[in-house]
Amino acid sequence: MFTALFIVDKIMCRLICIALSLFMVSCQGIRNTTTYNLELMYIEQGLVRQSTTVGLYLKDKCCEGTKFLNTEYCANTRDTYVTIKERTAYHLGMMRYLGRLTETRPEPPKFKVEEYPVCE
C-alpha cells in the first residue's frame, strides 16, 4: 500500500509541475496589455513628478549658486534624484520589454552620480 501511494504521489507531483510549467510559459494570456501599459504610464508620471519636486528641493537646500553642498543628506538626496531621473526610462522600457509590449530591449544608462550637474 505504501509503495502504491508513493508512486501516485510522484506521478501527481510531475503532473502538477508540468501543468504549472505550461501555465508559466503562456504568461501573455494572463496580462491585459492595455491595462499593463496604463500601469506603467502611471508609474512613469509619479516618478517624473517626484523627480521634479526633489530636483527643486536640491536646488533650494543643497546649492549655493552653482556649487553643490556635499553634506551627507544632500549627497543621499542627489543620489536618489539622479538615479530616478536617469534610470526611469530604462526600467520602464525593460518592464515593457519583459511584458512583451515591445521587441526592443533597452540598454542601461551609464552615468556617474557625483558628476551629474544639479546646481545649474
N, CA and C atoms as an extended XYZ file, in Angstrom:
360
Properties=species:S:1:pos:R:3:atomname:S:1:resname:S:1:resid:I:1 pbc="F F F"
N         0.815       -1.188        0.000 N   MET     1
C         0.000        0.000        0.000 CA  MET     1
C         0.862        1.257        0.000 C   MET     1
N         1.918        1.244        0.831 N   PHE     2
C         2.804        2.395        0.898 CA  PHE     2
C         3.457        2.676       -0.457 C   PHE     2
N         3.871        1.615       -1.175 N   THR     3
C         4.503        1.756       -2.483 CA  THR     3
C         3.527        2.357       -3.489 C   THR     3
N         2.283        1.944       -3.449 N   ALA     4
C         1.282        2.475       -4.377 CA  ALA     4
C         1.073        3.969       -4.140 C   ALA     4
N         0.978        4.371       -2.880 N   LEU     5
C         0.812        5.799       -2.569 CA  LEU     5
C         2.040        6.602       -2.996 C   LEU     5
N         3.218        6.038       -2.823 N   PHE     6
C         4.448        6.704       -3.223 CA  PHE     6
C         4.486        6.934       -4.731 C   PHE     6
N         4.075        5.937       -5.508 N   ILE     7
C         4.060        6.043       -6.977 CA  ILE     7
C         3.029        7.075       -7.424 C   ILE     7
N         1.834        7.037       -6.844 N   VAL     8
C         0.791        8.005       -7.189 CA  VAL     8
C         1.260        9.422       -6.824 C   VAL     8
N         1.904        9.558       -5.680 N   ASP     9
C         2.404       10.863       -5.235 CA  ASP     9
C         3.430       11.416       -6.228 C   ASP     9
N         4.341       10.579       -6.704 N   LYS    10
C         5.354       11.019       -7.672 CA  LYS    10
C         4.701       11.416       -8.993 C   LYS    10
N         3.716       10.644       -9.435 N   ILE    11
C         3.025       10.952      -10.696 CA  ILE    11
C         2.264       12.264      -10.569 C   ILE    11
N         1.556       12.470       -9.463 N   MET    12
C         0.815       13.712       -9.257 CA  MET    12
C         1.755       14.913       -9.187 C   MET    12
N         2.877       14.742       -8.538 N   CYS    13
C         3.861       15.820       -8.442 CA  CYS    13
C         4.358       16.209       -9.829 C   CYS    13
N         4.641       15.229      -10.663 N   ARG    14
C         5.107       15.503      -12.024 CA  ARG    14
C         4.014       16.178      -12.849 C   ARG    14
N         2.777       15.722      -12.724 N   LEU    15
C         1.673       16.334      -13.463 CA  LEU    15
C         1.463       17.794      -13.047 C   LEU    15
N         1.554       18.037      -11.756 N   ILE    16
C         1.406       19.412      -11.273 CA  ILE    16
C         2.550       20.280      -11.791 C   ILE    16
N         3.763       19.774      -11.777 N   CYS    17
C         4.915       20.534      -12.288 CA  CYS    17
C         4.770       20.826      -13.780 C   CYS    17
N         4.325       19.864      -14.540 N   ILE    18
C         4.127       20.066      -15.979 CA  ILE    18
C         3.033       21.089      -16.223 C   ILE    18
N         1.916       20.978      -15.515 N   ALA    19
C         0.814       21.931      -15.684 CA  ALA    19
C         1.249       23.340      -15.301 C   ALA    19
N         1.972       23.471      -14.207 N   LEU    20
C         2.462       24.772      -13.775 CA  LEU    20
C         3.454       25.351      -14.780 C   LEU    20
N         4.318       24.520      -15.322 N   SER    21
C         5.281       24.980      -16.330 CA  SER    21
C         4.576       25.479      -17.580 C   SER    21
N         3.585       24.741      -18.040 N   LEU    22
C         2.831       25.169      -19.221 CA  LEU    22
C         2.090       26.479      -18.954 C   LEU    22
N         1.560       26.617      -17.761 N   PHE    23
C         0.863       27.848      -17.389 CA  PHE    23
C         1.828       29.032      -17.387 C   PHE    23
N         3.031       28.831      -16.861 N   MET    24
C         4.013       29.917      -16.787 CA  MET    24
C         4.549       30.291      -18.165 C   MET    24
N         4.645       29.347      -19.069 N   VAL    25
C         5.130       29.632      -20.420 CA  VAL    25
C         4.145       30.523      -21.164 C   VAL    25
N         2.884       30.387      -20.880 N   SER    26
C         1.869       31.158      -21.592 CA  SER    26
C         1.464       32.402      -20.812 C   SER    26
N         2.426       33.139      -20.298 N   CYS    27
C         2.151       34.325      -19.479 CA  CYS    27
C         1.415       35.419      -20.248 C   CYS    27
N         1.576       35.495      -21.540 N   GLN    28
C         0.938       36.563      -22.308 CA  GLN    28
C        -0.577       36.555      -22.143 C   GLN    28
N        -1.165       35.399      -21.981 N   GLY    29
C        -2.608       35.327      -21.824 CA  GLY    29
C        -3.102       35.802      -20.471 C   GLY    29
N        -2.219       35.911      -19.508 N   ILE    30
C        -2.604       36.318      -18.161 CA  ILE    30
C        -2.821       37.822      -18.086 C   ILE    30
N        -1.998       38.589      -18.766 N   ARG    31
C        -1.941       40.031      -18.617 CA  ARG    31
C        -2.677       40.743      -19.742 C   ARG    31
N        -3.473       41.719      -19.393 N   ASN    32
C        -4.114       42.585      -20.374 CA  ASN    32
C        -3.106       43.672      -20.721 C   ASN    32
N        -2.660       43.728      -21.972 N   THR    33
C        -1.585       44.642      -22.359 CA  THR    33
C        -1.973       46.108      -22.201 C   THR    33
N        -3.228       46.450      -22.445 N   THR    34
C        -3.658       47.841      -22.293 CA  THR    34
C        -3.581       48.263      -20.831 C   THR    34
N        -4.075       47.433      -19.948 N   THR    35
C        -4.037       47.737      -18.520 CA  THR    35
C        -2.597       47.808      -18.022 C   THR    35
N        -1.768       46.879      -18.456 N   TYR    36
C        -0.360       46.867      -18.044 CA  TYR    36
C         0.343       48.142      -18.502 C   TYR    36
N         0.105       48.560      -19.727 N   ASN    37
C         0.726       49.773      -20.247 CA  ASN    37
C         0.228       51.004      -19.480 C   ASN    37
N        -1.052       51.041      -19.129 N   LEU    38
C        -1.572       52.159      -18.334 CA  LEU    38
C        -0.911       52.204      -16.957 C   LEU    38
N        -0.681       51.043      -16.363 N   GLU    39
C         0.008       50.999      -15.074 CA  GLU    39
C         1.431       51.549      -15.196 C   GLU    39
N         2.115       51.198      -16.269 N   LEU    40
C         3.472       51.708      -16.480 CA  LEU    40
C         3.464       53.221      -16.695 C   LEU    40
N         2.475       53.733      -17.402 N   MET    41
C         2.362       55.179      -17.603 CA  MET    41
C         2.098       55.877      -16.267 C   MET    41
N         1.286       55.272      -15.409 N   TYR    42
C         1.017       55.822      -14.078 CA  TYR    42
C         2.306       55.890      -13.253 C   TYR    42
N         3.076       54.820      -13.272 N   ILE    43
C         4.344       54.785      -12.545 CA  ILE    43
C         5.286       55.861      -13.081 C   ILE    43
N         5.344       55.979      -14.405 N   GLU    44
C         6.226       56.976      -15.021 CA  GLU    44
C         5.852       58.389      -14.590 C   GLU    44
N         4.566       58.709      -14.625 N   GLN    45
C         4.127       60.049      -14.222 CA  GLN    45
C         4.471       60.325      -12.762 C   GLN    45
N         4.284       59.359      -11.904 N   GLY    46
C         4.620       59.535      -10.496 CA  GLY    46
C         6.103       59.793      -10.299 C   GLY    46
N         6.939       59.034      -10.996 N   LEU    47
C         8.381       59.206      -10.858 CA  LEU    47
C         8.846       60.538      -11.442 C   LEU    47
N         8.272       60.954      -12.564 N   VAL    48
C         8.647       62.229      -13.170 CA  VAL    48
C         8.270       63.383      -12.248 C   VAL    48
N         7.072       63.355      -11.703 N   ARG    49
C         6.640       64.432      -10.800 CA  ARG    49
C         7.458       64.446       -9.513 C   ARG    49
N         7.735       63.278       -8.983 N   GLN    50
C         8.554       63.204       -7.774 CA  GLN    50
C         9.959       63.732       -8.059 C   GLN    50
N        10.509       63.375       -9.190 N   SER    51
C        11.843       63.823       -9.560 CA  SER    51
C        11.897       65.346       -9.682 C   SER    51
N        10.871       65.945      -10.236 N   THR    52
C        10.816       67.398      -10.358 CA  THR    52
C        10.825       68.046       -8.976 C   THR    52
N        10.044       67.525       -8.062 N   THR    53
C         9.973       68.064       -6.703 CA  THR    53
C        11.307       67.916       -5.975 C   THR    53
N        11.922       66.757       -6.085 N   VAL    54
C        13.211       66.527       -5.432 CA  VAL    54
C        14.288       67.417       -6.054 C   VAL    54
N        14.245       67.615       -7.367 N   GLY    55
C        15.197       68.498       -8.034 CA  GLY    55
C        15.086       69.931       -7.537 C   GLY    55
N        13.867       70.419       -7.363 N   LEU    56
C        13.668       71.768       -6.827 CA  LEU    56
C        14.172       71.861       -5.390 C   LEU    56
N        13.939       70.827       -4.599 N   TYR    57
C        14.433       70.796       -3.228 CA  TYR    57
C        15.959       70.851       -3.210 C   TYR    57
N        16.589       70.056       -4.072 N   LEU    58
C        18.053       70.055       -4.134 CA  LEU    58
C        18.595       71.439       -4.453 C   LEU    58
N        18.007       72.091       -5.440 N   LYS    59
C        18.480       73.420       -5.829 CA  LYS    59
C        18.287       74.432       -4.708 C   LYS    59
N        17.214       74.275       -3.947 N   ASP    60
C        16.919       75.216       -2.875 CA  ASP    60
C        17.783       74.979       -1.638 C   ASP    60
N        17.989       73.729       -1.240 N   LYS    61
C        18.658       73.416        0.025 CA  LYS    61
C        20.118       72.981       -0.097 C   LYS    61
N        20.515       72.495       -1.269 N   CYS    62
C        21.852       71.902       -1.391 CA  CYS    62
C        22.756       72.628       -2.388 C   CYS    62
N        22.326       73.763       -2.875 N   CYS    63
C        23.133       74.508       -3.835 CA  CYS    63
C        23.359       75.936       -3.336 C   CYS    63
N        24.592       76.374       -3.457 N   GLU    64
C        24.931       77.782       -3.240 CA  GLU    64
C        25.464       78.282       -4.572 C   GLU    64
N        24.591       78.908       -5.344 N   GLY    65
C        24.952       79.280       -6.711 CA  GLY    65
C        25.052       78.026       -7.544 C   GLY    65
N        26.244       77.811       -8.117 N   THR    66
C        26.457       76.586       -8.902 CA  THR    66
C        27.276       75.556       -8.128 C   THR    66
N        27.544       75.824       -6.838 N   LYS    67
C        28.320       74.905       -6.008 CA  LYS    67
C        27.382       74.000       -5.206 C   LYS    67
N        27.636       72.707       -5.277 N   PHE    68
C        26.838       71.713       -4.550 CA  PHE    68
C        27.406       71.536       -3.154 C   PHE    68
N        26.544       71.616       -2.141 N   LEU    69
C        26.957       71.378       -0.754 CA  LEU    69
C        27.007       69.873       -0.531 C   LEU    69
N        28.185       69.343       -0.351 N   ASN    70
C        28.362       67.895       -0.305 CA  ASN    70
C        28.198       67.345        1.110 C   ASN    70
N        27.058       67.651        1.751 N   THR    71
C        26.755       67.057        3.049 CA  THR    71
C        26.204       65.653        2.822 C   THR    71
N        26.133       64.874        3.878 N   GLU    72
C        25.630       63.501        3.729 CA  GLU    72
C        24.178       63.487        3.243 C   GLU    72
N        23.346       64.360        3.815 N   TYR    73
C        21.938       64.406        3.423 CA  TYR    73
C        21.779       64.853        1.965 C   TYR    73
N        22.536       65.884        1.573 N   CYS    74
C        22.444       66.362        0.191 CA  CYS    74
C        22.961       65.306       -0.792 C   CYS    74
N        24.026       64.611       -0.414 N   ALA    75
C        24.578       63.569       -1.291 CA  ALA    75
C        23.577       62.429       -1.465 C   ALA    75
N        22.915       62.021       -0.384 N   ASN    76
C        21.903       60.963       -0.482 CA  ASN    76
C        20.720       61.407       -1.325 C   ASN    76
N        20.299       62.645       -1.142 N   THR    77
C        19.180       63.168       -1.923 CA  THR    77
C        19.558       63.258       -3.395 C   THR    77
N        20.778       63.718       -3.680 N   ARG    78
C        21.247       63.790       -5.081 CA  ARG    78
C        21.301       62.396       -5.695 C   ARG    78
N        21.758       61.412       -4.935 N   ASP    79
C        21.821       60.047       -5.429 CA  ASP    79
C        20.432       59.549       -5.831 C   ASP    79
N        19.450       59.789       -4.968 N   THR    80
C        18.070       59.393       -5.275 CA  THR    80
C        17.562       60.130       -6.512 C   THR    80
N        17.767       61.434       -6.550 N   TYR    81
C        17.288       62.272       -7.659 CA  TYR    81
C        17.890       61.828       -8.998 C   TYR    81
N        19.199       61.699       -9.035 N   VAL    82
C        19.874       61.349      -10.294 CA  VAL    82
C        19.508       59.938      -10.734 C   VAL    82
N        19.444       59.016       -9.792 N   THR    83
C        19.102       57.637      -10.137 CA  THR    83
C        17.702       57.560      -10.735 C   THR    83
N        16.741       58.219      -10.101 N   ILE    84
C        15.373       58.208      -10.636 CA  ILE    84
C        15.324       58.907      -11.990 C   ILE    84
N        15.980       60.050      -12.092 N   LYS    85
C        15.934       60.828      -13.340 CA  LYS    85
C        16.575       60.076      -14.509 C   LYS    85
N        17.690       59.435      -14.256 N   GLU    86
C        18.431       58.781      -15.333 CA  GLU    86
C        17.997       57.342      -15.615 C   GLU    86
N        17.430       56.662      -14.641 N   ARG    87
C        17.109       55.243      -14.832 CA  ARG    87
C        15.634       54.934      -15.051 C   ARG    87
N        14.757       55.907      -14.868 N   THR    88
C        13.325       55.649      -15.027 CA  THR    88
C        12.995       55.143      -16.428 C   THR    88
N        13.494       55.822      -17.440 N   ALA    89
C        13.193       55.409      -18.819 CA  ALA    89
C        13.689       53.992      -19.089 C   ALA    89
N        14.881       53.664      -18.580 N   TYR    90
C        15.420       52.319      -18.786 CA  TYR    90
C        14.534       51.261      -18.124 C   TYR    90
N        14.181       51.484      -16.867 N   HIS    91
C        13.395       50.477      -16.143 CA  HIS    91
C        11.994       50.316      -16.734 C   HIS    91
N        11.382       51.405      -17.136 N   LEU    92
C        10.069       51.288      -17.768 CA  LEU    92
C        10.173       50.601      -19.125 C   LEU    92
N        11.237       50.900      -19.856 N   GLY    93
C        11.470       50.207      -21.125 CA  GLY    93
C        11.684       48.716      -20.918 C   GLY    93
N        12.418       48.366      -19.863 N   MET    94
C        12.649       46.951      -19.566 CA  MET    94
C        11.348       46.274      -19.144 C   MET    94
N        10.508       46.974      -18.392 N   MET    95
C         9.216       46.405      -17.998 CA  MET    95
C         8.335       46.184      -19.227 C   MET    95
N         8.394       47.109      -20.170 N   ARG    96
C         7.625       46.926      -21.412 CA  ARG    96
C         8.179       45.757      -22.223 C   ARG    96
N         9.501       45.626      -22.241 N   TYR    97
C        10.139       44.516      -22.962 CA  TYR    97
C         9.774       43.181      -22.310 C   TYR    97
N         9.891       43.098      -20.986 N   LEU    98
C         9.574       41.855      -20.286 CA  LEU    98
C         8.074       41.545      -20.320 C   LEU    98
N         7.253       42.583      -20.419 N   GLY    99
C         5.807       42.396      -20.524 CA  GLY    99
C         5.346       42.146      -21.951 C   GLY    99
N         6.313       42.033      -22.851 N   ARG   100
C         6.061       41.741      -24.272 CA  ARG   100
C         5.245       42.829      -24.965 C   ARG   100
N         5.442       44.085      -24.537 N   LEU   101
C         4.795       45.203      -25.217 CA  LEU   101
C         5.684       45.762      -26.313 C   LEU   101
N         6.963       45.425      -26.276 N   THR   102
C         7.915       45.861      -27.287 CA  THR   102
C         8.940       44.755      -27.520 C   THR   102
N         9.554       44.797      -28.665 N   GLU   103
C        10.575       43.802      -29.001 CA  GLU   103
C        11.981       44.323      -28.729 C   GLU   103
N        12.098       45.596      -28.410 N   THR   104
C        13.395       46.233      -28.236 CA  THR   104
C        13.815       46.192      -26.773 C   THR   104
N        14.949       45.576      -26.515 N   ARG   105
C        15.487       45.525      -25.155 CA  ARG   105
C        16.322       46.788      -24.929 C   ARG   105
N        15.981       47.591      -23.913 N   PRO   106
C        16.718       48.836      -23.700 CA  PRO   106
C        18.112       48.598      -23.131 C   PRO   106
N        19.001       49.526      -23.421 N   GLU   107
C        20.353       49.489      -22.880 CA  GLU   107
C        20.379       50.288      -21.580 C   GLU   107
N        21.048       49.778      -20.553 N   PRO   108
C        21.103       50.531      -19.295 CA  PRO   108
C        21.917       51.815      -19.468 C   PRO   108
N        21.479       52.895      -18.823 N   PRO   109
C        22.208       54.153      -18.954 CA  PRO   109
C        23.522       54.106      -18.184 C   PRO   109
N        24.479       54.891      -18.660 N   LYS   110
C        25.772       54.985      -17.989 CA  LYS   110
C        25.941       56.426      -17.523 C   LYS   110
N        26.081       56.591      -16.219 N   PHE   111
C        26.260       57.923      -15.655 CA  PHE   111
C        26.951       57.799      -14.305 C   PHE   111
N        27.509       58.906      -13.862 N   LYS   112
C        28.113       58.970      -12.525 CA  LYS   112
C        27.352       60.001      -11.728 C   LYS   112
N        26.824       59.574      -10.604 N   VAL   113
C        26.001       60.452       -9.771 CA  VAL   113
C        26.789       61.688       -9.349 C   VAL   113
N        28.059       61.494       -8.974 N   GLU   114
C        28.868       62.609       -8.480 CA  GLU   114
C        29.110       63.669       -9.542 C   GLU   114
N        29.069       63.302      -10.819 N   GLU   115
C        29.335       64.255      -11.891 CA  GLU   115
C        28.066       64.878      -12.460 C   GLU   115
N        26.913       64.475      -11.981 N   TYR   116
C        25.659       64.983      -12.528 CA  TYR   116
C        25.425       66.417      -12.034 C   TYR   116
N        25.184       67.343      -12.968 N   PRO   117
C        25.009       68.756      -12.556 CA  PRO   117
C        23.604       69.015      -12.014 C   PRO   117
N        23.481       69.246      -10.708 N   VAL   118
C        22.173       69.545      -10.130 CA  VAL   118
C        22.011       71.025       -9.794 C   VAL   118
N        23.102       71.766       -9.790 N   CYS   119
C        23.042       73.175       -9.378 CA  CYS   119
C        23.136       74.139      -10.554 C   CYS   119
N        22.891       73.711      -11.727 N   GLU   120
C        22.992       74.598      -12.891 CA  GLU   120
C        21.653       75.206      -13.241 C   GLU   120
